[in-house]
Amino acid sequence: MTWRDAVVVAGRSVRRRAGRAVLTVLAVALAATLLTSLLIASGAARRRVLDQVTSGGPLTGIEVSAAAASPGTLDSDQGQPGAPRPITEPARRQIAQLPHVRSVVPVVATPVLVVPPLPPVNAKSAGASTTGAPPTTAKPSSRRRSRGFPQNDAEPFPETLIGADLGHAGDLPISVLAGRLPKAGALDEVAVTLGYLRRFGLERSQAKQVVGTEMVIGAPRLFASVGQGQVRGRWTREEIVGVVAQQAGSGDVLAPIEQATLARDWSRLGDDASQFGVDASPYTALFVVADDLGQVGDVRAEITRVGYDTSAPESLIESVQRYVRVVEIVLAGIGFIALFIAALGITNAMLAAVRERRREIGVLKAIGARDRDVRRVFLLEAGTLGFLGGLVGSVLGYMLARALASVVNNYLAHAHLEGVRFGLPVAVLGGAVVGATVLALVAGTIPAQRAAMLPARQAMGDR
């Protein structure tokens, strides 16, 4: 029996038992669909994490802060031995020129007094929760402007204003939860964190209600020569344009660095800026982004040699990678279990076919078919069922993964996060087809061997 004859016999058998063949193909297709969609989804998620790591960004960020100078050292950036070394513009440029440094984003933190809006939510977005009260903003009176801090302890509260170069916001550990980030260079826009919401008893789900309100920010300055010393404020009105989660600094108000610099300089020009925690360093911190995760350690060592303290979430990223790998293994295991169950279905179907076709097997052997010819026919049948099931399953799996990606991307878009992108995973789709075919051949081995070993006389004698 030639290969062509075997293909004809196998094809005729599949068509004659179309119902059973369809059910077997569907079983393989469902298993392949599950495995393919899980592999595509987990692979896309892993690539999203790895792309952020390998191409730089917040995940490869290094926080640089001032460090005490070593005794006996003195340079133009340090006032005296042992004093904290300020982070200056020349130091920023020096760090930016280090090997494997992608970007250096300066951060300025300065103390301010915040006069929140009344009520703290936007009446239009809050709806009935505001009981019809119009949104108002606490405005500093002329008395407050001339005599310093507002005297109403129930309304103002001290806070730290975090200023960052928002022109490089993509390199900073900042996620927008509602609204948007302030425009780079804007002097009348700020964003607040969830800590600001919690101050007023608001939940994360109410973040949008804060967007569009206004707050008044005052930078303090001490005038020791006036009487017993007076504190006066530099007041500015700011629109809250977004709610963010940020780790650029320890503060609940985020603004462009230009705005924070003006507020800090106002406080610094007072008679005793240290009273408010304002130091002489031009920058409070730097956020340095390395080219990839593997170079974070080298960059940190270079920055330490320059003379500054560093911190980076290297262990966190490595843990995330391990957990992603574990998730991939678990998902792949579920898919392979489904394929194994489908293989059992193929084996059962082929065994039933052997029992039903004993006379056919006897006729084939009576006209000269050898054991290997009979084995070839049954393996071709099994392989055909596996191939069709794998082909259908890979297509359905890809469509299912695309549908899941659409749902996930809608969620990420509402959270103002970057979506998951993936192209056509040819390797996964091709692997699913080949894998299903091979698995079907393995599953059909035992039935094919049993059919091949069936004696012709016994097969012909069965009724």
Steps between C-alpha positions, in 0.01 A plus 500: 500500500641835396475824695241619251285193561534547876389863475197401290395227745549728801306785337213269409483374857488852642219601261303182576505578872456878469311545827768334709773682309335838558467437874863390521616805305294726728658344811848564364398848381368602843817381668716678242288815536555505875872437475555750217304783661672448836846496342428810290353691795779409742765566235355844425490585871857384547620700200331810638695464824826410328465782248473750782807346662719461194411835343537702816235687697376512861571130552872563446499826694754593765420761763800720575509702822757718674759315711734613772844568358786287621723669761800661342331564163409842373398623155300774341169324574571447870518776756715318753619147577222274631219733385227361272600540140234698312364374172598772256450549127867410427450180702185422299690543175786286632261217586326535164833435326564173687492179293161326458303802629196565283364811673529704819185671628540759781254519789441793738308464827401805703263555796181694433170574667192375314160664523267235352182574305165504675356247443802287400310345208359642181124546535435414136672161523396427858130536419264457788779444751561876515130570581497777244775707661706686241872425490691776669865552561654630816673822396766664712382832628706816490578443866638157416709642220657766720552310821608159376336165570119478500369500853205264441631169638192311378575563133873538418747218552876465445610290205803431282487620142680259268630658182625283215598552140168389353643530153652158579200364690536165323828442684350569842315258732169681450167344401194710419190373678260773388529811286848575366842620601569875525650644184877534509588853610145587613484726806130458571446122483569223751413135553425338833547147634270256674638632830333832424171320437526304823547824693140585413364147537479438126555165330696424185173459310429868573825622343322655201292717734815681614613586147407855405499645852742770613735528792714785628864428575719722717879481515621630838776755561629614838570870561692494829573872488130594516392518861543160660514339160216453258425228247356615174380288211530513124148401403402346168172359377534151347254285309502130587520338156564140604532238770818293486695229675857625517830403659707794378496646851328492836212739448134508399518791255681458166588795279739591219851561627484869400215557744674319787824686432327840530339396829829365637695808397246723676542304823878483462534879480355533850710565808503137616394259224609199704206559732273366225734221393622680188862414424749665268505218245364606158340157464354283773556181303567362155322214330751321281379251239743228390498343155380164635464304821833322466686831512326650801766364738786646295330839475436507874866424568610784271263746668624393842856573386385846396390551859127443535270246661284284274206264527333285234227230489725234345383221728137599438541474123674166526216375720246622244682313227500180706129531574424561132695186414304303762173626352615396153585150625164464674305619195698276267441209736125556483514501121707182486258326733222590258704360212566181695127456553446553126769238431308253713193576289697428182627173645148395597362592157774307321455193720129506422587526130724193526218298656252612234735445205634155577353355178643792300840435655464131412413585137804731474729227628335240280582701187863543604517792745781461749490587870684826438248594231210458739692692767564778249128532417397542863783743577402709199144514631617606845742755356229648279264544794779657708606734219146622436438546871828687548432724200151592615615538861792729415272733303238504775771546763641802318153653468431436868832659599418806290162528670659472845761760400221738398335464841832545682595803289167666574569456869856633466377795294256597776792477744710718265753223457668368187317213339621153408616468140582182310531408137436169330676236714591267213718282723218439750239436232726271301607322816137437591429335166816291504454411867141389452600288201787333684283442806233339283761273342622397844142443615428288190809282539341240725181460291709487179726234647202296615347521151831400337541195725148373432523164311321500164321168564368619837390833349316332213334252732343766728130572449 
